[in-house]
Amino acid sequence: MPPVSKDSTMTNIFSLIRIDGTVISVPALTHDNLVEFVVVDDSSRAEFLVRLPRTELGTEVSIGSHVRATGAEGWIVPGRAWLGESSRTILEAHDVQLREYAFAA
């Protein structure tokens, strides 16, 4: 087995994305103190399960809110066909803003 170089490092690859869309589920608090809710992206119509620490959510988000969310794209949560639920990509958000405020900034 060849020796391992001291300069060898493990690289994590993730994709940072930003979505603009409409909230379609009631925000829920998880046991990890995260808030999560589903957003339908305006451009792709894909559904994202947006998650972020409860303390990072600076505004009230409710069904029908238009938001801009930025963060790391994660794994896919499979849908449940018997409930008519589509698969959703997790978005580990570091910033969520109501779009009205994002455009004003």
N, C-alpha and C positions, 0 to 999 in steps of 0.2 A: 504494500500500500504506500503511495507516495506521501511525502510529508506535506502538512498543511501550512500554507504561508501565513505569517502573522497578519498580513494585510487582508486576508479573506474575511469578508463580511457577508451576512445574510441580507438580502434585499427584499423588502416588502413592496409589492406593486399594487397600487390601488388607483382608482380613477376618481378625480374630483370633478363634480358636475354641479350645475345650477339649473333648477327647474322653476318655472312660473306656472302656477296652476290653481285649481280650486280644491278646497278641502271637502271630502265626501264622507268623512266619518267623525264621530264624536271623539275628541282627544281623550286618550286613556292613560292613566298612570300605571307603570309597570312596577313589579317588585324591586327592580333595580333603580327606582326613582327616576325613570325616564318617561317623558311624554311621547306618545306615538299616535299618529293619525295618518289617514290615507289622503294623498293628493293626486289628482289627475293632471298630468302635464299638458299645458295648452297646445304645444307644438306636436308632440308625438302621440298624445292621447294615452300614453302608458300610465299605469298606476304605480305609485311609489309609497312605501310605508316609511314615512319620515319619522325619525327618532332623534331626540336630543335630551340632554339633562333638563330636568324640570326647572332648575335655577337659571338656565340659559334662555328659556322662552319668555321674552320680555313683554309680549302682548297676549291678549285673549284671542284664541283661535277657536272658531266654531264652524259647523257645517255651512258651506257657502262662502267662507272667507277666501279671498284671493291672496295667495302668498307667493313669496320668492324664497326658495330654500337652497342653501349651498352646503355641500359636504361630500363625503366619500361614498361612492356607489358600492354597495355590498352584494351579498348573495340574494338569490331569488326565493321568495316565500311562495310555495306552490298554492294555487287556488283550490277551492273546494267546489267541484263541478255540481254537486247536489244542491249547493246554495247559490249557484250562478256567480260565484266569486272568481275573478280572474287572478292570475299570478301577479305578484307585486315584487318590485325590486326594493330592497332596503336602502334608504338614504340616511347614513349616519351624519346628521346635520350639525354644523357648527354655527349656523346662522339661519334664522327664519324671521322674515319680516312680512307684515301685511303689505301687499303690493302698493296700496295707496301711499304708504309712507316711503317705500323703496323708490318710487318714481319721484317723490318730492325731494329726496335727498340729493 
